[in-house]
Amino acid sequence: MACSENSDTALSSTVMPQYTDVAVWPLAQYHNKLNPAMNESMPILTFKGQTYSCEPGETVLGCLLRHQQAIPHGCLAGVCQSCCLQSHRVPTERLVEAQQGLSEAQCRNGEFLACQLPADHSLEVSLPAQKPWHTATLARSEQLSDTVWRLEFDSSLRWQPGQYFSLSLNGIDTRCYSAALPASQGPLVFHIQRHPEGRLSDALCRLSAGDTLQLQGPFGDFRLLEDSTPRRLLLIGSGTGLAPLLAIAGAATEDDQYDNIVLLRCARGKTGLYESPELSRLINKGIHIETALWDDNDSLESTLRALAPLRGDHVYLSGSARFVQQFERRCFMHGASRSDIHKEMFLDFSQTTA
Ligand code: FES
């Protein structure tokens, strides 16, 4: 049940501003006095000057969504960062678990992932100042495999190879997708894995040229690092996790820093592999491409053994958390330094309704 000030006839809109400025706990206690039925220990969320009761076991995001508040959200698993909120009135140690993956600046700013913070204390929250949403028009849609689509947008936005954008059709449901081309080499391209039961991916794959969507970004620190020492660049990705690596490889071909670029594309089975114009472009540039099935231990090991030793290589891993963790261990065992291994982990949406 909402316990917003609007729903309480004892509080008129003319006096509301003075209550929105008081501390969170006094506001909750004031409410409890007005509404004796309200459990005094019930945590209260304050958002945009309204207050909302929390139910046991729910998160801050869950509470606000239950009260029909329009909070952007996506994975519900602490990965996509689309549910970021901000609070200045909470001890920082309470936020730590809900700040995994956020930048230092965001943490200093009191930002946290609302899907990861239990709503077990009263709290005043707000939407952080966000990058603006842009409307983008689809120039071309192409089906690359049974489950993967390529969407190409004409856009004046700039991004670093490896970065990602939040995509949305309604400003509420969002998903993050990495650009598959460097901004210097062409349009804004995303590879979308379609999940038939998904809320957004299915709708994205049904878009036609001329349709529009909202996008926000770019975001992310997973990008080509500058280094004066010539090195080998080893890029290992699975499924559509390959997209940011295609952009990084494209940018690396313009950079003398890398005298040898190897792209290892992996899939759980042969049907998980897909071709794309971005991959063809790299093949035409002479990049060394390897393919491996990552559930086939022998095939993987022989591929990595042929590339070893990896000492001194810059290694970029992109895919599901399980994939990235497995390859981080394998690359380390074959000589890569942990400080030279860069990781981008995606939620495995095959287990969800993405
Ligand atoms: S919805 Fe919270 S991180 Fe994705």
Boltz pocket constraint, residues with backbone or C-beta under 6 A from the ligand:
constraints:
  - pocket:
      binder: B
      contacts: [[A, 72], [A, 73], [A, 74], [A, 75], [A, 76], [A, 77], [A, 78], [A, 79], [A, 80], [A, 81], [A, 82], [A, 83], [A, 84], [A, 113], [A, 114], [A, 115], [A, 116]]
      max_distance: 6.0
